[in-house]
Amino acid sequence: MKIKSRSDLDHLEQIQREVTAHRGAASDEAFYTAKLAEVWRRAARTAAYPSLGPFSMRAFLDLPVTSKDDLKARPLEYLRVPVGQGLKYYQTTGTTGTPTPTPRTAKDVIANTVSVAEAWRPLLADQGHRALILLPSDIVPVADLMVGVCEFLDIPHVKAYPYTTGISDWDRIIALWEVFRPTVVFVAPGVLLQFSQILKRRGLLHDLRRPVERLMLLGEVSTPQLRAMVGRWWDARACDASYGSTESGTLAACCARDRLHLLRRANYFEIAGEGGIVPAEAGREGRLVVTPLNNDARPLLRLDMGDEVSVTDRCPCGADGPVVTVHGRGSDGTAIKNNRVRTRDLEGIVYADHDVLGYLIEVDGRGAWARLLLERDPGADRAGEPARQELIQHRTDERLGFRWDEVRFVNRLPVTTKSGGSQKSWKRSNIRGVDEVVPA
């Protein structure tokens, strides 16, 4: 994150004051009214919001939601700043459709970086950390954001994505690790599974994990069961680091107790349910609707994220910000034996009480047959596999409504099952169609 002018510095200091301010109810009302009026004025200069009229909270609350589908269908119409005039140009990964062009101005970069950095300050700052960033920086913003956060919090860091051909590979990263000795690792869950597999097979995990204190998982779904498993392998605290999207920016960030706290001073949150749209307060659940307060290049009003969430309070960490649990899109998942299965639901079963390095689902063209392949941990006791297979069958039947035709442990799965959200979508990498079913 570069500060190249007095106005950039003023903007940084303003955002820092806002996101660290006391969250009193009285101050929030005035704060949101002023910030939403600014977003409204920026949005009025886009083709997507041509007839907004004067701002008022009543006008804002009467405005229909902006759907992500519409945003993806007409991405350039939501831009206030032309593609070629942003400081940085990104695109979404395209795992759920066509990639969305997303330029960002310096104000966008500064605001998002500072909001996330201040949320993570209690976890990372002033603790002598060294950060290794095993995330991509091509086209998608996630690694750039981590670099900006480390710079803002004055954390020594290095960026090395293991799938950058000709630059970084696993041997290079292992050599780097032995010298740099990171205490914090920013990584996608799939990449961490692949790296853990390599280290286990080489007998290096015990030595390389010594300095690591925290695993910050980003970029794709991570379930509590997966985080518990990798945290046990690495003898470190594994966290679901953040939640958001390339289009919206970061919406929630984790605390030391692995809870996602809504970034309320950077976004205005609502919940859409059967009774309409209401403020995102503790005890409510439904689809998350967000108005990012600091988006400059692409101001968005009442963006329906499409994700089902529930909001609670009283986090064990002691922070007073609301905690959000993201359950995923109601339309997410795929049909397996006439049941719609979502990533989170399945991985909650696969990684619960089991040491496995990944999984692959095989299905036939009729959707009547399905097999679950599990990559075994090199050090696992194979004698216990039949009992684990039956436990997975029982939990799948109980929670998802079907039984697998076969659950099988294998030595290796395709690397695409673990290569990280930047290179895959769940339906393309963890589900494979088969033409002919071979009985077990």
Backbone torsions as a table, in degrees:
resi	resn	phi	psi	omega
1	MET	NA	114.9	-177.0
2	LYS	-103.0	134.5	174.7
3	ILE	-106.5	110.9	-171.8
4	LYS	-115.9	4.7	-179.6
5	SER	-155.4	165.1	177.1
6	ARG	-63.8	-35.6	-179.7
7	SER	-67.3	-36.1	175.3
8	ASP	-62.3	-44.1	179.9
9	LEU	-64.1	-42.4	177.5
10	ASP	-60.7	-41.2	179.4
11	HIS	-64.5	-43.8	178.1
12	LEU	-58.5	-47.0	-178.0
13	GLU	-65.9	-35.6	177.8
14	GLN	-64.6	-47.2	179.9
15	ILE	-62.6	-41.7	179.8
16	GLN	-61.7	-42.1	177.2
17	ARG	-62.1	-42.3	-176.8
18	GLU	-65.9	-46.3	-173.2
19	VAL	-77.7	-15.3	177.6
20	THR	-103.2	2.4	-177.8
21	ALA	-69.7	155.3	176.5
22	HIS	-62.8	137.6	-175.5
23	ARG	-93.7	54.4	176.4
24	GLY	-74.6	146.9	-175.5
25	ALA	-61.9	-40.8	-177.1
26	ALA	-65.4	-42.5	-179.0
27	SER	-70.8	-30.1	-179.0
28	ASP	-62.4	-41.5	-177.0
29	GLU	-60.5	-48.6	179.2
30	ALA	-66.6	-39.4	179.9
31	PHE	-60.8	-50.4	-177.9
32	TYR	-65.8	-38.8	179.2
33	THR	-59.9	-44.7	-179.1
34	ALA	-68.2	-44.0	-177.9
35	LYS	-68.5	-41.1	179.2
36	LEU	-65.3	-33.3	176.8
37	ALA	-63.4	-37.5	177.8
38	GLU	-67.1	-44.5	178.2
39	VAL	-60.7	-42.4	179.6
40	TRP	-56.7	-45.4	-178.7
41	ARG	-65.9	-38.5	177.4
42	ARG	-67.5	-42.5	-178.9
43	ALA	-64.8	-32.0	-179.5
44	ALA	-64.3	-16.1	179.9
45	ARG	-94.5	13.5	177.0
46	THR	-109.7	160.2	178.0
47	ALA	-72.0	-22.0	-176.7
48	ALA	-75.5	-25.6	-178.5
49	TYR	-125.1	67.6	-171.2
50	PRO	-80.7	-17.3	-170.9
51	SER	-128.8	49.2	-175.1
52	LEU	-75.2	-37.5	-175.3
53	GLY	75.6	-171.3	-179.3
54	PRO	-65.8	148.9	180.0
55	PHE	-80.6	140.6	164.7
56	SER	-155.8	157.5	178.0
57	MET	-61.9	-32.7	178.2
58	ARG	-65.6	-43.1	178.6
59	ALA	-64.0	-39.1	178.8
60	PHE	-63.5	-46.0	-176.3
61	LEU	-72.1	-17.9	176.3
62	ASP	-88.4	-8.8	-175.9
63	LEU	-73.1	133.2	176.1
64	PRO	-62.6	156.4	178.8
65	VAL	-70.0	155.4	171.2
66	THR	-95.5	120.9	-179.1
67	SER	-84.4	148.4	176.1
68	LYS	-65.8	-30.2	177.9
69	ASP	-64.4	-40.7	178.4
70	ASP	-68.8	-40.0	177.0
71	LEU	-59.7	-43.1	179.7
72	LYS	-69.6	-30.9	-179.8
73	ALA	-76.5	-32.1	-176.9
74	ARG	-131.5	55.9	-171.1
75	PRO	-63.2	-35.1	-176.6
76	LEU	-72.0	-24.3	-180.0
77	GLU	-71.8	-19.1	179.3
78	TYR	-89.8	-1.3	-178.7
79	LEU	-85.0	133.5	170.6
80	ARG	-89.2	-27.7	-178.4
81	VAL	-112.5	128.0	178.5
82	PRO	-57.0	153.8	-176.5
83	VAL	-51.9	-43.4	-175.2
84	GLY	-77.4	-1.3	-177.2
85	GLN	-109.7	1.4	174.1
86	GLY	-78.4	155.1	177.5
87	LEU	-70.1	-38.5	179.0
88	LYS	-129.3	145.7	177.2
89	TYR	-117.9	125.9	178.2
90	TYR	-127.4	166.6	168.3
91	GLN	-135.7	153.0	171.4
92	THR	-66.3	163.1	-176.0
93	THR	-69.8	-22.7	-179.4
94	GLY	81.5	15.1	-179.3
95	THR	-70.8	-18.5	178.1
96	THR	-117.8	21.9	179.5
97	GLY	148.3	-159.1	-179.7
98	THR	-69.3	135.4	177.5
99	PRO	-56.9	140.1	-177.9
100	THR	-101.0	121.6	175.9
101	PRO	-61.6	131.6	-176.3
102	THR	-141.7	82.5	173.3
103	PRO	-72.5	152.8	176.6
104	ARG	-133.7	137.6	175.8
105	THR	-85.6	174.2	176.3
106	ALA	-59.2	-37.4	178.7
107	LYS	-63.7	-39.9	176.5
108	ASP	-59.5	-49.0	-176.1
109	VAL	-63.4	-46.3	-178.6
110	ILE	-61.9	-48.0	-175.6
111	ALA	-63.5	-45.7	-178.1
112	ASN	-67.8	-40.9	-179.8
113	THR	-62.4	-47.7	-177.4
114	VAL	-65.9	-39.9	179.8
115	SER	-60.6	-44.9	-179.1
116	VAL	-71.6	-43.0	-178.3
117	ALA	-60.3	-43.1	180.0
118	GLU	-67.2	-33.7	177.1
119	ALA	-66.6	-35.8	-178.1
120	TRP	-90.8	-4.2	-175.8
121	ARG	-53.4	-44.6	-179.5
122	PRO	-63.0	-25.1	-178.9
123	LEU	-84.1	-33.5	-163.9
124	LEU	-119.9	-31.5	-170.4
125	ALA	-79.8	149.7	172.0
126	ASP	57.6	31.8	179.9
127	GLN	-124.8	11.7	178.1
128	GLY	70.9	26.5	-177.1
129	HIS	-75.1	153.5	168.4
130	ARG	-126.9	130.4	-171.9
131	ALA	-112.2	133.6	171.4
132	LEU	-109.6	126.7	-175.1
133	ILE	-108.3	100.7	-179.4
134	LEU	-98.0	58.9	-175.3
135	LEU	-135.3	155.2	-178.4
136	PRO	-78.4	152.0	175.2
137	SER	-121.5	-2.3	178.4
138	ASP	-80.3	118.3	173.0
139	ILE	72.9	-44.1	-179.6
140	VAL	-93.1	152.4	-169.4
141	PRO	-89.6	-4.5	-164.9
142	VAL	-62.1	-45.6	-179.1
143	ALA	-68.0	-38.0	177.8
144	ASP	-60.6	-38.9	178.6
145	LEU	-64.5	-42.4	179.8
146	MET	-64.2	-39.8	176.6
147	VAL	-61.3	-45.2	179.2
148	GLY	-61.0	-41.6	178.4
149	VAL	-62.9	-44.9	179.2
150	CYS	-63.0	-41.6	178.3
151	GLU	-62.6	-43.3	-177.7
152	PHE	-65.6	-38.2	-179.0
153	LEU	-91.1	3.4	176.8
154	ASP	61.4	47.5	179.2
155	ILE	-106.6	121.2	174.7
156	PRO	-56.8	138.4	-173.9
157	HIS	-153.3	160.4	174.7
158	VAL	-143.4	145.7	-178.1
159	LYS	-114.4	125.4	-178.5
160	ALA	-151.8	100.1	-179.9
161	TYR	-89.1	123.2	-170.2
162	PRO	-70.3	-8.5	179.8
163	TYR	-106.4	17.0	174.6
164	THR	-84.5	97.9	-172.7
165	THR	-59.0	129.5	176.3
166	GLY	87.0	-9.0	-179.4
167	ILE	-116.2	-63.0	-179.4
168	SER	-115.5	135.9	166.9
169	ASP	-139.0	-179.6	-174.2
170	TRP	-65.1	-36.9	178.9
171	ASP	-62.8	-42.5	179.3
172	ARG	-63.8	-40.5	-178.4
173	ILE	-68.8	-38.5	177.6
174	ILE	-63.1	-42.9	178.2
175	ALA	-64.0	-41.6	178.0
176	LEU	-62.2	-43.1	-177.5
177	TRP	-59.1	-43.3	-176.3
178	GLU	-64.5	-26.7	179.3
179	VAL	-90.3	-47.2	-172.9
180	PHE	-79.2	-31.6	178.1
181	ARG	50.6	68.8	-177.0
182	PRO	-66.7	144.9	174.3
183	THR	-101.7	-19.9	178.0
184	VAL	-128.9	134.4	178.7
185	VAL	-124.0	120.6	172.1
186	PHE	-93.5	121.3	-170.1
187	VAL	-159.7	149.6	172.0
188	ALA	-76.5	145.6	-179.3
189	PRO	-53.7	-43.5	-179.1
190	GLY	-63.6	-39.1	178.1
191	VAL	-65.5	-40.0	178.6
192	LEU	-64.4	-38.5	176.6
193	LEU	-62.1	-43.6	179.6
194	GLN	-64.6	-44.5	-179.9
195	PHE	-64.3	-41.8	179.3
196	SER	-61.9	-40.7	177.9
197	GLN	-58.8	-47.6	-178.8
198	ILE	-61.3	-44.6	-178.5
199	LEU	-68.2	-37.6	178.0
200	LYS	-63.0	-45.0	-177.6
201	ARG	-67.5	-29.3	179.1
202	ARG	-90.6	-4.7	-179.0
203	GLY	71.4	28.1	-175.3
204	LEU	-106.7	-10.3	-171.4
205	LEU	-61.5	-43.0	-176.4
206	HIS	-58.8	-40.0	-179.1
207	ASP	-76.3	-42.4	-175.5
208	LEU	-73.1	-22.8	-177.9
209	ARG	-80.3	-10.3	-172.4
210	ARG	-53.5	-48.1	-177.3
211	PRO	-79.1	-14.4	-170.0
212	VAL	-74.7	128.0	177.7
213	GLU	-111.2	-29.0	-174.1
214	ARG	-144.9	134.7	173.7
215	LEU	-109.6	118.2	-178.6
216	MET	-104.1	104.2	-173.5
217	LEU	-91.6	127.3	-177.2
218	LEU	-140.3	165.0	166.0
219	GLY	93.9	-16.2	178.6
220	GLU	-162.4	176.1	-177.5
221	VAL	-62.2	136.3	167.5
222	SER	-135.6	128.2	-179.4
223	THR	-94.8	159.2	175.6
224	PRO	-56.4	-34.5	-179.5
225	GLN	-66.4	-42.0	177.9
226	LEU	-65.7	-42.3	-179.2
227	ARG	-64.1	-38.2	177.7
228	ALA	-64.3	-39.7	-178.5
229	MET	-65.9	-51.9	-177.7
230	VAL	-70.4	-30.8	175.6
231	GLY	-62.9	-36.6	177.4
232	ARG	-68.2	-42.0	178.2
233	TRP	-59.0	-44.8	-172.1
234	TRP	-92.8	-3.2	-177.0
235	ASP	52.4	46.9	-175.8
236	ALA	-144.0	164.1	177.6
237	ARG	-84.3	120.6	178.9
238	ALA	-103.2	130.1	-175.5
239	CYS	-124.6	146.0	166.6
240	ASP	-79.5	97.0	-160.1
241	ALA	-67.5	-39.1	-175.8
242	SER	-161.2	169.9	177.1
243	TYR	-141.0	138.1	177.7
244	GLY	167.5	-158.8	177.6
245	SER	-151.0	163.8	177.3
246	THR	-60.2	-39.1	-177.4
247	GLU	-69.0	-43.1	-173.0
248	SER	-89.4	-27.5	-166.9
249	GLY	91.2	-175.2	-176.6
250	THR	-78.6	133.0	-175.8
251	LEU	-109.9	-25.8	-179.8
252	ALA	-149.8	150.8	179.9
253	ALA	-137.2	151.5	-172.8
254	CYS	-81.2	157.8	173.4
255	CYS	-108.3	-176.7	-177.7
256	ALA	-67.0	-16.6	179.1
257	ARG	-99.2	18.0	177.0
258	ASP	59.9	42.6	171.9
259	ARG	-115.6	144.3	177.7
260	LEU	-90.6	119.1	178.1
261	HIS	-100.8	129.9	176.6
262	LEU	-60.8	135.3	176.4
263	LEU	-84.6	80.3	-170.3
264	ARG	-70.5	-27.2	-179.0
265	ARG	-84.1	-4.7	176.2
266	ALA	-110.2	-9.5	-176.4
267	ASN	-147.3	152.4	171.7
268	TYR	-105.8	119.4	-171.6
269	PHE	-107.6	140.5	173.0
270	GLU	-136.3	166.4	178.1
271	ILE	-123.6	128.3	177.1
272	ALA	-102.3	126.0	178.7
273	GLY	-143.1	-165.7	-177.7
274	GLU	-63.2	-29.4	-178.9
275	GLY	-89.7	8.3	-178.5
276	GLY	109.1	-158.3	-176.5
277	ILE	-109.1	127.5	-177.2
278	VAL	-132.5	161.9	176.8
279	PRO	-58.9	149.1	-178.2
280	ALA	-81.6	85.6	-179.3
281	GLU	-111.3	160.8	-178.5
282	ALA	-56.2	137.7	179.5
283	GLY	95.7	-5.1	-178.3
284	ARG	-103.8	152.9	177.4
285	GLU	-146.1	153.4	-177.3
286	GLY	155.2	-158.6	179.0
287	ARG	-84.3	137.0	-179.2
288	LEU	-78.8	129.6	175.6
289	VAL	-117.5	128.4	-173.8
290	VAL	-132.3	141.4	168.0
291	THR	-117.8	101.5	177.9
292	PRO	-62.9	130.0	-172.5
293	LEU	-84.0	-16.8	-174.3
294	ASN	-119.7	6.7	178.7
295	ASN	-65.3	125.8	-174.9
296	ASP	-103.7	-55.2	-177.9
297	ALA	-68.4	-38.0	-179.5
298	ARG	-130.5	85.1	175.4
299	PRO	-70.5	132.7	-177.5
300	LEU	-124.9	135.2	-179.9
301	LEU	-112.3	120.5	174.7
302	ARG	52.7	55.6	178.7
303	LEU	-74.9	119.8	176.0
304	ASP	-81.3	107.6	-176.9
305	MET	-67.8	-19.5	-178.3
306	GLY	79.9	-3.9	-177.8
307	ASP	-91.1	132.6	173.4
308	GLU	-78.8	128.5	-177.3
309	VAL	-135.8	162.8	168.3
310	SER	-130.1	145.5	-175.0
311	VAL	-117.6	131.9	177.9
312	THR	-132.3	179.5	176.3
313	ASP	-138.2	-167.6	178.0
314	ARG	57.3	54.7	177.7
315	CYS	-69.0	143.0	177.3
316	PRO	-59.2	-19.0	179.9
317	CYS	-72.3	-16.6	179.4
318	GLY	94.0	-10.4	178.2
319	ALA	-70.1	149.2	-176.1
320	ASP	-93.9	-0.3	179.4
321	GLY	-72.7	147.5	179.4
322	PRO	-63.6	146.5	177.8
323	VAL	-101.0	134.2	179.5
324	VAL	-114.7	135.7	171.0
325	THR	-111.2	121.8	-176.2
326	VAL	-96.6	119.2	-177.7
327	HIS	-96.2	-8.6	-179.9
328	GLY	97.0	170.9	179.6
329	ARG	-72.6	139.8	175.8
330	GLY	-60.8	-27.4	-179.3
331	SER	-89.6	-5.1	-178.9
332	ASP	-69.1	167.1	175.5
333	GLY	99.6	-175.4	-179.0
334	THR	-146.0	158.4	-178.0
335	ALA	-80.1	124.2	174.8
336	ILE	-129.1	114.0	-179.1
337	LYS	51.7	47.5	176.0
338	ASN	67.0	21.4	175.1
339	ASN	-127.4	136.1	178.0
340	ARG	-83.1	122.2	-175.0
341	VAL	-116.6	129.1	177.3
342	ARG	-101.8	155.5	-177.8
343	THR	-53.4	-51.2	-175.2
344	ARG	-59.8	-42.0	-176.7
345	ASP	-64.8	-44.7	-178.4
346	LEU	-69.1	-44.1	-177.2
347	GLU	-68.9	-24.7	173.5
348	GLY	-63.5	-25.0	176.4
349	ILE	-89.3	-46.9	-175.1
350	VAL	-60.3	-42.6	-172.9
351	TYR	-96.9	2.7	-179.6
352	ALA	-80.3	117.9	174.8
353	ASP	61.8	22.0	-179.7
354	HIS	-133.2	143.9	171.3
355	ASP	-100.2	97.3	177.4
356	VAL	-129.6	151.1	-174.9
357	LEU	-101.1	7.4	178.6
358	GLY	152.6	176.1	-178.7
359	TYR	-150.8	159.6	176.1
360	LEU	-143.7	133.9	177.8
361	ILE	-101.9	129.5	174.2
362	GLU	-110.9	131.2	-179.1
363	VAL	-132.6	152.1	176.1
364	ASP	-90.6	169.7	-175.5
365	GLY	-65.5	-25.1	-178.8
366	ARG	-86.2	-10.2	-179.1
367	GLY	73.9	18.1	-177.2
368	ALA	-100.3	-13.1	-174.9
369	TRP	-131.7	140.4	179.5
370	ALA	-151.7	137.7	177.8
371	ARG	-125.4	141.7	178.0
372	LEU	-110.0	118.4	176.6
373	LEU	-101.4	131.1	-178.4
374	LEU	-119.7	130.2	177.8
375	GLU	-84.3	118.0	-174.2
376	ARG	-74.4	148.7	171.9
377	ASP	-68.9	133.9	-177.5
378	PRO	-56.7	-28.9	-177.7
379	GLY	-96.8	6.1	-175.0
380	ALA	-74.1	153.0	177.3
381	ASP	-83.7	111.6	-177.0
382	ARG	-67.9	-21.3	-179.7
383	ALA	-64.2	-24.8	-179.2
384	GLY	-89.4	-0.6	-174.9
385	GLU	-65.1	-40.2	178.5
386	PRO	-58.1	-40.3	178.8
387	ALA	-66.9	-38.3	178.6
388	ARG	-68.2	-37.6	176.9
389	GLN	-61.8	-43.1	-179.3
390	GLU	-68.6	-36.0	177.4
391	LEU	-63.7	-42.3	177.3
392	ILE	-64.1	-40.5	176.6
393	GLN	-59.3	-46.3	-178.7
394	HIS	-62.1	-46.1	-177.9
395	ARG	-68.9	-35.6	176.9
396	THR	-64.5	-44.2	178.4
397	ASP	-61.9	-43.8	-176.1
398	GLU	-69.5	-41.2	-171.5
399	ARG	-99.8	-30.1	-175.1
400	LEU	-112.5	-12.7	172.4
401	GLY	88.7	17.8	176.2
402	PHE	-154.3	166.7	173.2
403	ARG	-115.1	144.2	176.1
404	TRP	-70.6	147.2	172.5
405	ASP	-70.3	-25.6	174.5
406	GLU	-160.2	140.6	168.3
407	VAL	-117.8	122.2	-174.2
408	ARG	-133.9	137.1	172.1
409	PHE	-90.0	137.7	178.2
410	VAL	-131.0	163.4	-178.3
411	ASN	-77.1	-38.5	-176.9
412	ARG	-141.0	145.3	170.7
413	LEU	-118.5	162.3	177.2
414	PRO	-55.9	143.3	-178.5
415	VAL	-61.9	-23.6	-180.0
416	THR	-62.8	-20.9	177.9
417	THR	-73.4	-9.5	-175.2
418	LYS	-133.5	14.1	-170.1
419	SER	-88.3	4.7	172.6
420	GLY	95.0	152.1	-174.0
421	GLY	-61.1	-23.0	-179.3
422	SER	-70.5	-19.6	-176.0
423	GLN	-113.6	2.2	-171.9
424	LYS	-152.9	165.1	161.1
425	SER	-122.7	153.0	-173.9
426	TRP	-57.3	-43.6	-175.7
427	LYS	-67.3	-27.5	-178.9
428	ARG	-88.1	-27.4	-172.1
429	SER	-107.1	-27.9	-176.5
430	ASN	-109.2	3.1	177.6
431	ILE	-131.1	127.6	-176.8
432	ARG	-128.5	128.8	176.1
433	GLY	-81.4	142.9	177.9
434	VAL	-124.7	140.2	-178.1
435	ASP	-79.6	-35.7	-174.6
436	GLU	-129.8	127.5	-179.6
437	VAL	-88.6	123.9	177.4
438	VAL	-100.4	117.8	-178.5
439	PRO	-57.7	147.0	179.5
440	ALA	-67.5	NA	NA
